[in-house]
């Protein structure tokens, strides 16, 4: 994963470039003793920086708007991560009813089937305060919880799907609920 494909980094760089470029233009307008060559250089560089900042912020927004999807290789990687836990019962829930969320949840169900050979319990849940894919376990701080979060969470993150973990004391020790929520 490259750093320049993360929306929050692009937003930060965009804001920085816009600020520096705009400050340079203001400095250019209020400074008269600059040499002509220096004045021209600042006059070219500062607007380019400001425009570059705007373009980076547009790219960040485009990345945020892109649908989360799993290609065949990412699906296989996720299935392999799930196969590391053969005695686990997986549940797949959606927290939103939009098409993008349902499509991703369907792919997660396919990965569970491919990785464990069992069809997971499927359902809907009210929207969660967390965004992205939430791996819910009884206690995420146990060795089991860390192992699941490490293997399955890494597979989601490698597929550019944001994932976090959460606790649900009502679950038994061998159940992992995967809740596909809205995009972060």
N, C-alpha and C positions, 0 to 999 in steps of 0.2 A: 504494500500500500504506500503510495507516495504522499508526501506531506501536502502537495499542492492539489490534492483531490479531496481534502477535508474542508467542508464549508466554513467551519468556524475559523480556520487558518486563513482561508481566502478572504473572509469578511474582515479579519484583523489587519491583513496586509492592505486590503482595499481602503480601510479607514485611515491607516497610517499614510499611504500614498496620497490620498485626498487631502489630508491635513497638511502634510509637508509641502505638497504642490501648491495648495491654496495659500499657505503662509509665505511661500517663496514669491508667488505672484503679488501678494500684498506688499511684501518687502521691496519688490521691484518697483511698484508704483510709488512708494514713498521715499525711495532712495534715488537721489539725482546724481551723487558724485561717482557712480560706477562708471568704469570705462565702457566704451561702446561695445567692445567684444564681449566683455563680461555680462553686460546688460542683455545682449542678444542670446548668450548662452543660457542665462537664467530665464529669459523669455521663452526659450524653446523647451528647456528641461522641466520647468515647473508645470506647465500645462500638460506635458506628456505624463508626468507623474500623476496628476489629478485624473486624467482620462484613464490611465492604467488602473488606478484605484477603483474607478467606477466599473470598468470592465471586469475586474476581479470580483467585485460584489455581485455583478450580474451572473458570473459563472457560479458563484456560491449558491445563489438562488436557484439556478438551473439544476445543480446537484441536489438541492433539497427537494425539488419538485419531481425528480426522477423516481419512478416506481422501484421499490425493493423487489428484487427477483433473484432466483437461484438458477444458475445454468446447470448443465449436466454434471460438470466437474465439481461445482460447489455442493450440489445435491448429494453426490457420491461422498464427498468429504464429510458432510453433515451426517449421512447415514453411517459412515465408518465410525464417527465419534459416538453415535448412539449405540452402535454395536458393542462398544466397550462395556456397556451396562446391560447384560442380557437378562438380569433378574429384576429389572426396573419396569414399572408400569408407567407409560407415558400418557398424558392427557394433553390435547391441543385445543385451546380456546381462542376465540377472537374477541377483542375488546371493542372493536368498531365494525360497522357493517358496510364499509365502503369496499369497492371492488379490489383495490390494491391490497387491503388487509386480508380479504378472503382468499385472494390468489396466493399470497405468501403463506397463509395458514394451510392451504391445500398442498403446497410444496413441502411444508414441514411434515404434514401427515404422510406424504409419499416417502420422505426421508425416514420417518419412524418405521413405516412398513418395510422399507428396504433394509434398514439397520437391525431391526429386532424380529422381523417376520410376523409381528402382531399389529393389528389395527388399533390405534389409540382411541381412547374415549374422545369424542369431539363435542364441542359446545360453544356457547357464547356467554360472556360475562359482562357486567357493566364496565364502562371505561375506567381504567386505572389511572392513578395520578402519575405513574411512570409512563414514559413513552418508549417505543421500540419493542423488542421482544423481551419478555420477562420470564426467566427461568425460576419457577416457584417450587420450593422444597420445604420440608418440615423445618430444617435448621441448616442454613447455608454455611455455618461455621464449623460443621463437622468435617471429618475427612471425606466422607461421601459427598457432601455439599460442595466442597472445594474441588473434588475430582470432576463432578458433573459440570460445575461452572467453568473449570479449566478446559475440559475437552469440548463440550458442546458450545460453550460461550466463545471459545477461540474459533471454532468452525463458523459460527455466525459472523463473528467480526471479520474473519478472512473473506467472507462473502459480502462484506460491506453492509451488514445488517446489524445495527446497534442492539446490544443485548446487555441486560443487567440481571441480577438475582434478587430474590425476595423470599421472606419466610412466610409460611402458612402453617401454624401449629396444628391445624385440623387435619393436615395430610399425614398419611403414615410414612414410615421411614423409607419405604421403597417406591415412592411415587414422585414423579417429576411432572409438574404442570407447566406447559409452555403456552404463555399468553401472548398472542400477536396483537400488539396495540398500534396506535397511530405512529406515523413517522416522527422521529425527533426533530 
